[in-house]
Amino acid sequence: MSSTTDKIKGAANEVAGNVKQSVGKVTGNEKLQAEGKAQEVEGQTQRAVGGAKQGVKDAADAVKRKL
């Protein structure tokens, strides 16, 4: 997956996780709240991976330009 794809999917997972958590709180469904939190954390991780991939790509491009 590209860094942009990771960032977009990560953001989508964060939003979906937040929605699940909110619905779980409103309905008193602790399982849904926990699933939402897990999905939110997964999204944060995906976004971080996307950022790391972009950083590596940027560094590699900078090295290439200097050669």
N, CA, C and O atoms as a CHARMM CRD file, in Angstrom:
* protein
*
  268
    1    1 MET  N      0.82800  -1.17400   0.00000 PROA 1      0.00000
    2    1 MET  CA     0.00000   0.00000   0.00000 PROA 1      0.00000
    3    1 MET  C      0.87700   1.24400   0.00000 PROA 1      0.00000
    4    1 MET  O      1.94600   1.25700   0.61000 PROA 1      0.00000
    5    2 SER  N      0.42900   2.27400  -0.67600 PROA 2      0.00000
    6    2 SER  CA     1.18700   3.52100  -0.70300 PROA 2      0.00000
    7    2 SER  C      0.97900   4.28900   0.59700 PROA 2      0.00000
    8    2 SER  O      0.06200   3.99500   1.36300 PROA 2      0.00000
    9    3 SER  N      1.82000   5.25500   0.83100 PROA 3      0.00000
   10    3 SER  CA     1.70300   6.04300   2.06000 PROA 3      0.00000
   11    3 SER  C      0.37400   6.79400   2.09400 PROA 3      0.00000
   12    3 SER  O     -0.24900   6.91400   3.14800 PROA 3      0.00000
   13    4 THR  N     -0.05100   7.29400   0.95000 PROA 4      0.00000
   14    4 THR  CA    -1.32100   8.02300   0.89200 PROA 4      0.00000
   15    4 THR  C     -2.48700   7.09700   1.20600 PROA 4      0.00000
   16    4 THR  O     -3.40000   7.46900   1.94300 PROA 4      0.00000
   17    5 THR  N     -2.45900   5.90100   0.65200 PROA 5      0.00000
   18    5 THR  CA    -3.51700   4.92500   0.91700 PROA 5      0.00000
   19    5 THR  C     -3.56500   4.57400   2.39600 PROA 5      0.00000
   20    5 THR  O     -4.64100   4.49500   2.98900 PROA 5      0.00000
   21    6 ASP  N     -2.39200   4.36500   2.99000 PROA 6      0.00000
   22    6 ASP  CA    -2.34200   4.06300   4.42300 PROA 6      0.00000
   23    6 ASP  C     -2.94300   5.20500   5.24200 PROA 6      0.00000
   24    6 ASP  O     -3.70600   4.97200   6.17900 PROA 6      0.00000
   25    7 LYS  N     -2.59600   6.42300   4.88600 PROA 7      0.00000
   26    7 LYS  CA    -3.10300   7.58600   5.62100 PROA 7      0.00000
   27    7 LYS  C     -4.62300   7.70700   5.49300 PROA 7      0.00000
   28    7 LYS  O     -5.31300   7.98000   6.47500 PROA 7      0.00000
   29    8 ILE  N     -5.14000   7.50200   4.27600 PROA 8      0.00000
   30    8 ILE  CA    -6.58200   7.61200   4.04900 PROA 8      0.00000
   31    8 ILE  C     -7.33400   6.50400   4.77900 PROA 8      0.00000
   32    8 ILE  O     -8.32700   6.76500   5.45800 PROA 8      0.00000
   33    9 LYS  N     -6.86000   5.27300   4.63900 PROA 9      0.00000
   34    9 LYS  CA    -7.52800   4.15800   5.32100 PROA 9      0.00000
   35    9 LYS  C     -7.43100   4.31600   6.83500 PROA 9      0.00000
   36    9 LYS  O     -8.37100   3.98900   7.56100 PROA 9      0.00000
   37   10 GLY  N     -6.30500   4.81200   7.30300 PROA 10     0.00000
   38   10 GLY  CA    -6.13700   5.04700   8.72900 PROA 10     0.00000
   39   10 GLY  C     -7.13100   6.06500   9.24800 PROA 10     0.00000
   40   10 GLY  O     -7.75600   5.86300  10.28900 PROA 10     0.00000
   41   11 ALA  N     -7.27300   7.15300   8.52200 PROA 11     0.00000
   42   11 ALA  CA    -8.22500   8.18800   8.92800 PROA 11     0.00000
   43   11 ALA  C     -9.65400   7.64400   8.92700 PROA 11     0.00000
   44   11 ALA  O    -10.43900   7.94000   9.82800 PROA 11     0.00000
   45   12 ALA  N     -9.98200   6.85000   7.91300 PROA 12     0.00000
   46   12 ALA  CA   -11.32200   6.25800   7.83200 PROA 12     0.00000
   47   12 ALA  C    -11.57400   5.31900   9.00900 PROA 12     0.00000
   48   12 ALA  O    -12.66600   5.31500   9.57700 PROA 12     0.00000
   49   13 ASN  N    -10.57400   4.52800   9.37500 PROA 13     0.00000
   50   13 ASN  CA   -10.72200   3.63000  10.52100 PROA 13     0.00000
   51   13 ASN  C    -10.87300   4.41100  11.82200 PROA 13     0.00000
   52   13 ASN  O    -11.64000   4.01700  12.70100 PROA 13     0.00000
   53   14 GLU  N    -10.15100   5.50500  11.94200 PROA 14     0.00000
   54   14 GLU  CA   -10.28800   6.33200  13.14500 PROA 14     0.00000
   55   14 GLU  C    -11.70600   6.87800  13.27200 PROA 14     0.00000
   56   14 GLU  O    -12.30600   6.83100  14.34600 PROA 14     0.00000
   57   15 VAL  N    -12.22900   7.39100  12.17500 PROA 15     0.00000
   58   15 VAL  CA   -13.58500   7.94900  12.18800 PROA 15     0.00000
   59   15 VAL  C    -14.60600   6.86000  12.50600 PROA 15     0.00000
   60   15 VAL  O    -15.48700   7.05200  13.34300 PROA 15     0.00000
   61   16 ALA  N    -14.48200   5.72700  11.83700 PROA 16     0.00000
   62   16 ALA  CA   -15.42100   4.62400  12.07700 PROA 16     0.00000
   63   16 ALA  C    -15.32900   4.14600  13.52300 PROA 16     0.00000
   64   16 ALA  O    -16.34300   3.83900  14.14900 PROA 16     0.00000
   65   17 GLY  N    -14.11900   4.08700  14.04200 PROA 17     0.00000
   66   17 GLY  CA   -13.93700   3.67300  15.42900 PROA 17     0.00000
   67   17 GLY  C    -14.58100   4.63900  16.40200 PROA 17     0.00000
   68   17 GLY  O    -15.19800   4.22800  17.38400 PROA 17     0.00000
   69   18 ASN  N    -14.43300   5.93400  16.12500 PROA 18     0.00000
   70   18 ASN  CA   -15.05600   6.93800  16.98600 PROA 18     0.00000
   71   18 ASN  C    -16.58200   6.83600  16.96000 PROA 18     0.00000
   72   18 ASN  O    -17.24700   6.98800  17.98500 PROA 18     0.00000
   73   19 VAL  N    -17.11900   6.57600  15.77500 PROA 19     0.00000
   74   19 VAL  CA   -18.57600   6.42400  15.65300 PROA 19     0.00000
   75   19 VAL  C    -19.04000   5.20700  16.45200 PROA 19     0.00000
   76   19 VAL  O    -20.02400   5.28100  17.18700 PROA 19     0.00000
   77   20 LYS  N    -18.33100   4.09000  16.30600 PROA 20     0.00000
   78   20 LYS  CA   -18.69300   2.87800  17.05400 PROA 20     0.00000
   79   20 LYS  C    -18.64700   3.13700  18.56200 PROA 20     0.00000
   80   20 LYS  O    -19.53200   2.71000  19.30300 PROA 20     0.00000
   81   21 GLN  N    -17.61200   3.83500  18.99900 PROA 21     0.00000
   82   21 GLN  CA   -17.49900   4.13600  20.42000 PROA 21     0.00000
   83   21 GLN  C    -18.67900   4.97300  20.89400 PROA 21     0.00000
   84   21 GLN  O    -19.24800   4.71000  21.95400 PROA 21     0.00000
   85   22 SER  N    -19.04200   5.96900  20.11600 PROA 22     0.00000
   86   22 SER  CA   -20.16000   6.84200  20.48400 PROA 22     0.00000
   87   22 SER  C    -21.47700   6.08000  20.54200 PROA 22     0.00000
   88   22 SER  O    -22.26000   6.23500  21.47900 PROA 22     0.00000
   89   23 VAL  N    -21.70400   5.25900  19.53300 PROA 23     0.00000
   90   23 VAL  CA   -22.93700   4.45800  19.51400 PROA 23     0.00000
   91   23 VAL  C    -22.94100   3.49400  20.69600 PROA 23     0.00000
   92   23 VAL  O    -23.97300   3.29700  21.33700 PROA 23     0.00000
   93   24 GLY  N    -21.79400   2.89800  20.98100 PROA 24     0.00000
   94   24 GLY  CA   -21.68700   1.98700  22.11400 PROA 24     0.00000
   95   24 GLY  C    -21.98800   2.67600  23.43400 PROA 24     0.00000
   96   24 GLY  O    -22.64000   2.10200  24.30600 PROA 24     0.00000
   97   25 LYS  N    -21.51300   3.91200  23.58100 PROA 25     0.00000
   98   25 LYS  CA   -21.78500   4.66800  24.81000 PROA 25     0.00000
   99   25 LYS  C    -23.26400   4.98400  24.93900 PROA 25     0.00000
  100   25 LYS  O    -23.85400   4.81900  26.00700 PROA 25     0.00000
  101   26 VAL  N    -23.86000   5.43900  23.84200 PROA 26     0.00000
  102   26 VAL  CA   -25.27100   5.81800  23.86100 PROA 26     0.00000
  103   26 VAL  C    -26.15900   4.61600  24.16300 PROA 26     0.00000
  104   26 VAL  O    -27.13700   4.73000  24.90200 PROA 26     0.00000
  105   27 THR  N    -25.81700   3.47000  23.59300 PROA 27     0.00000
  106   27 THR  CA   -26.65400   2.28000  23.75900 PROA 27     0.00000
  107   27 THR  C    -26.24400   1.43100  24.96600 PROA 27     0.00000
  108   27 THR  O    -26.92100   0.46400  25.31400 PROA 27     0.00000
  109   28 GLY  N    -25.13300   1.80400  25.59600 PROA 28     0.00000
  110   28 GLY  CA   -24.65400   1.01700  26.73100 PROA 28     0.00000
  111   28 GLY  C    -24.01800  -0.30000  26.31000 PROA 28     0.00000
  112   28 GLY  O    -23.92800  -1.23100  27.10900 PROA 28     0.00000
  113   29 ASN  N    -23.58300  -0.38000  25.07500 PROA 29     0.00000
  114   29 ASN  CA   -22.98300  -1.60000  24.52900 PROA 29     0.00000
  115   29 ASN  C    -21.46100  -1.51900  24.68400 PROA 29     0.00000
  116   29 ASN  O    -20.77500  -0.90700  23.86500 PROA 29     0.00000
  117   30 GLU  N    -20.95200  -2.13800  25.73300 PROA 30     0.00000
  118   30 GLU  CA   -19.51900  -2.07300  26.02300 PROA 30     0.00000
  119   30 GLU  C    -18.68700  -2.78100  24.95600 PROA 30     0.00000
  120   30 GLU  O    -17.56600  -2.36500  24.66200 PROA 30     0.00000
  121   31 LYS  N    -19.23400  -3.84600  24.38200 PROA 31     0.00000
  122   31 LYS  CA   -18.50200  -4.56400  23.33200 PROA 31     0.00000
  123   31 LYS  C    -18.28900  -3.65800  22.12200 PROA 31     0.00000
  124   31 LYS  O    -17.20100  -3.63300  21.54700 PROA 31     0.00000
  125   32 LEU  N    -19.31800  -2.92000  21.73800 PROA 32     0.00000
  126   32 LEU  CA   -19.21300  -2.01500  20.60300 PROA 32     0.00000
  127   32 LEU  C    -18.22800  -0.88900  20.90400 PROA 32     0.00000
  128   32 LEU  O    -17.47300  -0.46800  20.02800 PROA 32     0.00000
  129   33 GLN  N    -18.23700  -0.40600  22.13500 PROA 33     0.00000
  130   33 GLN  CA   -17.27600   0.61800  22.53800 PROA 33     0.00000
  131   33 GLN  C    -15.84500   0.09200  22.39300 PROA 33     0.00000
  132   33 GLN  O    -14.97500   0.78400  21.86500 PROA 33     0.00000
  133   34 ALA  N    -15.61200  -1.12500  22.86000 PROA 34     0.00000
  134   34 ALA  CA   -14.27900  -1.71900  22.78800 PROA 34     0.00000
  135   34 ALA  C    -13.85400  -1.94000  21.34000 PROA 34     0.00000
  136   34 ALA  O    -12.70200  -1.69400  20.98000 PROA 34     0.00000
  137   35 GLU  N    -14.78800  -2.40500  20.51100 PROA 35     0.00000
  138   35 GLU  CA   -14.47800  -2.58500  19.09100 PROA 35     0.00000
  139   35 GLU  C    -14.12400  -1.24800  18.44800 PROA 35     0.00000
  140   35 GLU  O    -13.20400  -1.15900  17.63600 PROA 35     0.00000
  141   36 GLY  N    -14.86000  -0.22300  18.82000 PROA 36     0.00000
  142   36 GLY  CA   -14.60300   1.10600  18.28400 PROA 36     0.00000
  143   36 GLY  C    -13.22800   1.61900  18.68400 PROA 36     0.00000
  144   36 GLY  O    -12.51000   2.19300  17.86500 PROA 36     0.00000
  145   37 LYS  N    -12.86700   1.41200  19.93900 PROA 37     0.00000
  146   37 LYS  CA   -11.55100   1.85100  20.40400 PROA 37     0.00000
  147   37 LYS  C    -10.44500   1.09700  19.65700 PROA 37     0.00000
  148   37 LYS  O     -9.44800   1.69100  19.24700 PROA 37     0.00000
  149   38 ALA  N    -10.62800  -0.20400  19.48700 PROA 38     0.00000
  150   38 ALA  CA    -9.63800  -1.00700  18.76700 PROA 38     0.00000
  151   38 ALA  C     -9.50000  -0.52300  17.32700 PROA 38     0.00000
  152   38 ALA  O     -8.38800  -0.43200  16.80600 PROA 38     0.00000
  153   39 GLN  N    -10.61700  -0.21400  16.68600 PROA 39     0.00000
  154   39 GLN  CA   -10.57800   0.26000  15.30800 PROA 39     0.00000
  155   39 GLN  C     -9.92200   1.63400  15.22500 PROA 39     0.00000
  156   39 GLN  O     -9.19300   1.92300  14.27600 PROA 39     0.00000
  157   40 GLU  N    -10.17900   2.47500  16.21500 PROA 40     0.00000
  158   40 GLU  CA    -9.54400   3.79400  16.24900 PROA 40     0.00000
  159   40 GLU  C     -8.02200   3.65900  16.35800 PROA 40     0.00000
  160   40 GLU  O     -7.28000   4.33400  15.64400 PROA 40     0.00000
  161   41 VAL  N     -7.56900   2.79000  17.24800 PROA 41     0.00000
  162   41 VAL  CA    -6.12900   2.57500  17.42600 PROA 41     0.00000
  163   41 VAL  C     -5.52300   1.99100  16.15200 PROA 41     0.00000
  164   41 VAL  O     -4.41400   2.36200  15.76500 PROA 41     0.00000
  165   42 GLU  N     -6.23900   1.08800  15.50600 PROA 42     0.00000
  166   42 GLU  CA    -5.77000   0.52400  14.23600 PROA 42     0.00000
  167   42 GLU  C     -5.59800   1.63400  13.20000 PROA 42     0.00000
  168   42 GLU  O     -4.62100   1.65400  12.45100 PROA 42     0.00000
  169   43 GLY  N     -6.54800   2.54200  13.17000 PROA 43     0.00000
  170   43 GLY  CA    -6.46600   3.66300  12.23900 PROA 43     0.00000
  171   43 GLY  C     -5.27900   4.56500  12.53400 PROA 43     0.00000
  172   43 GLY  O     -4.59200   5.01300  11.61600 PROA 43     0.00000
  173   44 GLN  N     -5.03800   4.83000  13.80400 PROA 44     0.00000
  174   44 GLN  CA    -3.88500   5.64700  14.17900 PROA 44     0.00000
  175   44 GLN  C     -2.58700   4.97900  13.74700 PROA 44     0.00000
  176   44 GLN  O     -1.66000   5.63500  13.27100 PROA 44     0.00000
  177   45 THR  N     -2.54000   3.67300  13.92000 PROA 45     0.00000
  178   45 THR  CA    -1.34700   2.92400  13.52100 PROA 45     0.00000
  179   45 THR  C     -1.15500   2.98000  12.00800 PROA 45     0.00000
  180   45 THR  O     -0.04000   3.17800  11.52500 PROA 45     0.00000
  181   46 GLN  N     -2.24200   2.80500  11.26600 PROA 46     0.00000
  182   46 GLN  CA    -2.16400   2.87000   9.80400 PROA 46     0.00000
  183   46 GLN  C     -1.66000   4.22900   9.34900 PROA 46     0.00000
  184   46 GLN  O     -0.82200   4.31900   8.45200 PROA 46     0.00000
  185   47 ARG  N     -2.16900   5.28300   9.96700 PROA 47     0.00000
  186   47 ARG  CA    -1.71900   6.62100   9.59300 PROA 47     0.00000
  187   47 ARG  C     -0.24400   6.81300   9.90000 PROA 47     0.00000
  188   47 ARG  O      0.48300   7.43100   9.12300 PROA 47     0.00000
  189   48 ALA  N      0.19700   6.28400  11.03400 PROA 48     0.00000
  190   48 ALA  CA     1.61100   6.39200  11.39800 PROA 48     0.00000
  191   48 ALA  C      2.48500   5.64500  10.40000 PROA 48     0.00000
  192   48 ALA  O      3.55200   6.12900  10.02200 PROA 48     0.00000
  193   49 VAL  N      2.04000   4.47300   9.97400 PROA 49     0.00000
  194   49 VAL  CA     2.78100   3.70400   8.97200 PROA 49     0.00000
  195   49 VAL  C      2.86700   4.50700   7.66900 PROA 49     0.00000
  196   49 VAL  O      3.92200   4.56400   7.03700 PROA 49     0.00000
  197   50 GLY  N      1.77300   5.11200   7.28400 PROA 50     0.00000
  198   50 GLY  CA     1.77100   5.93800   6.07800 PROA 50     0.00000
  199   50 GLY  C      2.74600   7.09500   6.19500 PROA 50     0.00000
  200   50 GLY  O      3.44800   7.42100   5.23700 PROA 50     0.00000
  201   51 GLY  N      2.79100   7.71200   7.35900 PROA 51     0.00000
  202   51 GLY  CA     3.73400   8.80100   7.57900 PROA 51     0.00000
  203   51 GLY  C      5.17400   8.32300   7.52000 PROA 51     0.00000
  204   51 GLY  O      6.03800   9.00200   6.96500 PROA 51     0.00000
  205   52 ALA  N      5.43100   7.16000   8.08900 PROA 52     0.00000
  206   52 ALA  CA     6.78300   6.59700   8.06900 PROA 52     0.00000
  207   52 ALA  C      7.20000   6.26400   6.64000 PROA 52     0.00000
  208   52 ALA  O      8.32900   6.53900   6.23400 PROA 52     0.00000
  209   53 LYS  N      6.28400   5.67000   5.88200 PROA 53     0.00000
  210   53 LYS  CA     6.59300   5.35000   4.48000 PROA 53     0.00000
  211   53 LYS  C      6.92700   6.62900   3.71100 PROA 53     0.00000
  212   53 LYS  O      7.86500   6.65900   2.91400 PROA 53     0.00000
  213   54 GLN  N      6.15900   7.67000   3.95700 PROA 54     0.00000
  214   54 GLN  CA     6.40700   8.92900   3.26400 PROA 54     0.00000
  215   54 GLN  C      7.76100   9.49800   3.66100 PROA 54     0.00000
  216   54 GLN  O      8.48500  10.01700   2.81200 PROA 54     0.00000
  217   55 GLY  N      8.10900   9.40600   4.93200 PROA 55     0.00000
  218   55 GLY  CA     9.40600   9.89200   5.40000 PROA 55     0.00000
  219   55 GLY  C     10.56500   9.15800   4.74900 PROA 55     0.00000
  220   55 GLY  O     11.55600   9.77100   4.35300 PROA 55     0.00000
  221   56 VAL  N     10.43500   7.84500   4.64200 PROA 56     0.00000
  222   56 VAL  CA    11.48800   7.04200   4.00300 PROA 56     0.00000
  223   56 VAL  C     11.60100   7.41300   2.52400 PROA 56     0.00000
  224   56 VAL  O     12.70200   7.55700   1.99200 PROA 56     0.00000
  225   57 LYS  N     10.46100   7.56200   1.87400 PROA 57     0.00000
  226   57 LYS  CA    10.46700   7.92700   0.45600 PROA 57     0.00000
  227   57 LYS  C     11.10500   9.29900   0.26400 PROA 57     0.00000
  228   57 LYS  O     11.92300   9.48500  -0.63700 PROA 57     0.00000
  229   58 ASP  N     10.73500  10.25300   1.10300 PROA 58     0.00000
  230   58 ASP  CA    11.29800  11.59800   0.99400 PROA 58     0.00000
  231   58 ASP  C     12.81500  11.57500   1.20400 PROA 58     0.00000
  232   58 ASP  O     13.55500  12.24600   0.48500 PROA 58     0.00000
  233   59 ALA  N     13.26900  10.80800   2.18200 PROA 59     0.00000
  234   59 ALA  CA    14.70800  10.70900   2.45600 PROA 59     0.00000
  235   59 ALA  C     15.43800  10.06900   1.27400 PROA 59     0.00000
  236   59 ALA  O     16.50900  10.52900   0.87800 PROA 59     0.00000
  237   60 ALA  N     14.85700   9.01500   0.71600 PROA 60     0.00000
  238   60 ALA  CA    15.46800   8.35100  -0.43900 PROA 60     0.00000
  239   60 ALA  C     15.53000   9.29500  -1.63500 PROA 60     0.00000
  240   60 ALA  O     16.52400   9.32000  -2.36100 PROA 60     0.00000
  241   61 ASP  N     14.46900  10.07000  -1.83700 PROA 61     0.00000
  242   61 ASP  CA    14.45000  11.03000  -2.94600 PROA 61     0.00000
  243   61 ASP  C     15.51800  12.10000  -2.74300 PROA 61     0.00000
  244   61 ASP  O     16.17100  12.51700  -3.69900 PROA 61     0.00000
  245   62 ALA  N     15.69400  12.54300  -1.50700 PROA 62     0.00000
  246   62 ALA  CA    16.70500  13.56500  -1.22100 PROA 62     0.00000
  247   62 ALA  C     18.10800  13.03700  -1.50200 PROA 62     0.00000
  248   62 ALA  O     18.95500  13.75500  -2.03400 PROA 62     0.00000
  249   63 VAL  N     18.34500  11.78500  -1.14300 PROA 63     0.00000
  250   63 VAL  CA    19.65400  11.17700  -1.40300 PROA 63     0.00000
  251   63 VAL  C     19.88600  11.07000  -2.90000 PROA 63     0.00000
  252   63 VAL  O     20.98000  11.36700  -3.38000 PROA 63     0.00000
  253   64 LYS  N     18.87800  10.65300  -3.63500 PROA 64     0.00000
  254   64 LYS  CA    18.99700  10.52500  -5.09700 PROA 64     0.00000
  255   64 LYS  C     19.33200  11.86900  -5.74000 PROA 64     0.00000
  256   64 LYS  O     20.14500  11.94100  -6.66300 PROA 64     0.00000
  257   65 ARG  N     18.70200  12.92400  -5.24700 PROA 65     0.00000
  258   65 ARG  CA    18.94400  14.26300  -5.82400 PROA 65     0.00000
  259   65 ARG  C     20.39200  14.69600  -5.58300 PROA 65     0.00000
  260   65 ARG  O     20.97700  15.40100  -6.40500 PROA 65     0.00000
  261   66 LYS  N     20.96300  14.27500  -4.46500 PROA 66     0.00000
  262   66 LYS  CA    22.33800  14.66900  -4.15200 PROA 66     0.00000
  263   66 LYS  C     23.36100  13.87400  -4.94900 PROA 66     0.00000
  264   66 LYS  O     24.50100  14.30800  -5.11400 PROA 66     0.00000
  265   67 LEU  N     22.95800  12.72300  -5.43600 PROA 67     0.00000
  266   67 LEU  CA    23.88900  11.89600  -6.22300 PROA 67     0.00000
  267   67 LEU  C     23.87200  12.39400  -7.60800 PROA 67     0.00000
  268   67 LEU  O     24.57600  11.86000  -8.46500 PROA 67     0.00000
